[in-house]
């Protein structure tokens, strides 16, 4: 049975998200957040050390949601095209929260976190590739390039963008397999 989140914590999170829609993280304060959430500062500190701790927790949850939404992590090896499509679909489904949490000074943090998570999955399946520069560059290209293409084309045809990203990622990783043979 999962633990139910206390109402005060939900109010803090909701207020934080509302404030982040219009305000950079660096401009937020615990005092302003608590006023908006209608909770005492001491209540905030029960759950979080500071504003950045709250932001990092929400970011981590979002990254976990994105990575775990990929049905089969082995697809990064066996079917890169489908893997890339699922990753793009996960970005699309989380678009609003991505835009809120990873804006301003936090914008580069998302692809970095996604990269780290996916690399761990990949290297568990192919430990011999962990220190291979070629593999690292291909994964960086696929993940960072795919994310920034998604981000730069938020208002364009999602399916079309997804197909291009998946095709490029698939070709890049196929080239890696050819190199290793």
N, C-alpha and C positions, 0 to 999 in steps of 0.2 A: 504494500500500500504506500503510495507516495504522500509525502508531507504537503499539506495545503499551505500555500503562501499566506501569511497574515495580511489583513486588509491594509494595515499601515504601510507595509512594504510594497503592496500593489500601488497604493497612492503615491508613494515616493517614486516608483518606477514610471508610472503614468505621467506624473508631473515632470520628471526628468525628460521623458520623450517629448512631451509638449514643448518644453523650453528649448530642447535641442533643435526643434524644427526651425526656430528663428534666431538662435543664439549659439555662438561658438562655445565649445566646452570650456575654454579658458575664461569666459565671462560668467559662467555659472558659479554660484556660491551655495554652500550648504544652507545658509540663512534664507536666501531667496527661494531655493528649492523647497525647504520646509514650510515656508509661508504658503507657497502654491499648493503643496500637498496637504496642508493643514495638519502637520505633525510637529512635535517638538524636535529640536536638534538632537536631544539625547536618544530619541527613537531612531533617527537616521543613523546614529553611531552604533546602535545595536547591530545593524545590518552591514554597514560600510565604514571604511576608514576615512574616506573622503570622496569627492566627486569623481576623481579618476578611478578609484576602486569600483564604484558603481558602473561607470562607463565600461571599464575593462570586463566586468562580469557580464554585462549585457552583450558586449561584443563577442565574448567567448561563447555565450549561449547561441548567438546568431551563427557564428562560424561552425559550431557543432551541428546546428540544425542544417546548415548547407551541406556539410560533408556527409552527415548521416543520411541525408535525403538521397544520396547516390545509392541505388539499390544493391549494387554489387561492386565493391571497390576493386575487384580483380579485373573489371572492365578497363581499367587504366592500362592493362597489359593486353588483354584478349580482344577488346573492342574499344579502342580509343575514341572512335567516332561517337559511339553511344555514350561513353563516359563524358565526353565533352558536352554533348547535348544535355545530359542530365545535370551537369554542373551549371550550364547556362540556364536551364529551366529553374534550378534552385535559386540562382541569382534573381531571375525574373519574379519568382514567387515571393522573394524577400526584398524586392526592389524598394519599397517604402522604408523599411527599417534600415536597409543598406545606406540609403540616401541620408537618413537622419543620423545614424550612429557614426557613419564613416564619412563625414563631411569635414571641411576645413582642415585643421591640422591632423585629423585622424584618417584622412583619405588614403594614404599609402599603407595604412595598417592592415586593411582587409586582405588585399592580395598576398601580403606577407604571411598573415595567419593561415590563409587557405593553402598557400604554398607549403608551409611547414607541416600542416595536417596531412595533406595529400602525399608529401614526400615520405612521411613516416609510414603511411600505408604502402606506398610503392617500394620503399626500401625493405620493408618486412617481407614482401613477396620476392624481391630481387636484392638480397643483401650484398651481393657482389658488385652492385652498381652504386653503392653508397658514396664511394670516393671517385667515381668516374665523372670527370669534368663534362664530357659530351652529354651524358645522361642528365646532369644537373642543368645544363644550358637548355636542353630540349624541354625539361619539365618547367623551367622558368619561362621559356617562350610560350609554352602551352597555357600555363596558369596565369602569369602576369599579362601576357598578350591577350588571352581570352577575356580576362576581367576588364582590362582597359578598353578593349573593343566593345564589350558589353556596356561599360560606363559611358563611353563616348557616343553611343548610339541608343540611349535609353528610349528615345521617341521614334526610332525607326522600326521597321518590320522585324519583330523579334525572331520569328522563324527563319527569315532570310539570314540575319546576323548569326544566329545559332548554327545554321548549316555551314556558313563560311568558316567560323571559328572551329567547328568540329572537323571539317575537312582539313584545314591547315594543321591542327594538332595531330590528327591521325597520320597525315603525311610525314610530319616531323618525327613522330615516334616510330613509324615504319622505317624511316631512314636510319634510325638508331639500331633497329634490329638487323638491318642489312649490314651495317658497319660491323656488328659483333659476330656475324656469321663467318 
